[in-house]
Amino acid sequence: MRVIEIDGEYTEPLEVDGVDIAPAQRYSVLVTAHSTNSLNYRYNATMYASFIPAEPGLSPRIFIGDVVYKQGAPFIQPGYYGDAFRWAKDIELHALDQEPALPIDRSLELIIGSNVYSTGQTLLNVNNITYGLPLTPTLYTAPSMGDMSADKRVYGPQAHAVVLKHLEVIELVIHNRAATPHPMHLHGHSFQITEYGPTYPLGSNNVTAIPVVKNTVVPARRDTVVVDIH
């Protein structure tokens, strides 16, 4: 199958065997039908939810469907073929409109972490700040504060506001120090995926690092990216 779109952004077609989708991510793929009806095919969708306590039937949840060319024809079962199986990776995709990587005006570093709080809850944080819901939503505060809307203090420390200039191109460098990979979503905006890594596979105890991978010529755009452990 060929990936042609991610998160509402068209890409150059890329031939893959499977897609790995995190919460909030979307993919569009084209599947080319076979020219013979001698075989039927079975596809597999497995949902992994490490945040759900281990319980039979909950993690992983396995969904199976059939592509039937001919009633009574034998089925080819889904399978994984090791290194020969190619997963879709957004860092390998290119924007269909050929937009080059944008020149960067400013770089912001975000570090994802987690802490156990006095309530007994384990909560994620960004730069050691756990988000707290403000009394007035930020989208209401910004247009109602006049010249003070450019002062991040009016949004409260719990909002962890960052004030940007009009049409400023921002590079977000995100490190994940939490225990699991985490999808990061930017509301209302798509961003270019230009670099991943180094990252560490789950269960590796930070021994074997996956090296840096870059796409700085014609990167793909999307609005949700999975940040692996770093």
Secondary structure, 3 states (H helix, E strand, C coil): CEEEEECCEEEEEEECCECCCCCCCCEEEECCCCCCCCCEEEEEEEECCCCCCCCCCCCCEEEEEEECCCCCCCEECCCCCHHHCCECCHHHCCECCCCCCCCCCEEEEEEEEEEECCCCCEEEEECCECCCCCCCCHHHHHHHCHHHHHCHHHHCHHHCCCCCCCCCCEEEEEEECCCCCEEEECCCCCEECCEECCECCCCCCCCCCECCEECCCCCCEECEEEECCC
